[in-house]
Amino acid sequence: MISVAGMSGLGDAGASCAPCLPSGDSARRIVNGDWSALPTATMHWLGRSALIGVGLAIAGLRGKQLVKGALLGATAIEAFVLTWAATRKGATGT
């Protein structure tokens, strides 16, 4: 496991985990039942989709293939982040 200044993963060290994944806090909040974090998680998903879309465009994808690839890629990453947060839920005491 990678650790930076005693903090690791998505937010394992708590809400003050600055070097962690940006979407880790909203994922942790959603896993803990705080649905007010959903708009933030959605913005992370859209931003991630845009970043993936740029890479896919550089790779030569266009049109519907590009949009579909970007959205599915971002969805897969968000599913991973939520799963990671859920599996760490008991370990963090939250």
Protein Blocks (a to p, Z undefined) as FASTA:
>chain_A
ZZeehiahjllnojklmklcfklmmmmmmmnopaklmmmmmmmmmmmmmmmmmmmmmnop
ahjllmmmmmmmmmmmmmmmmmmmmmmmmmnoZZ
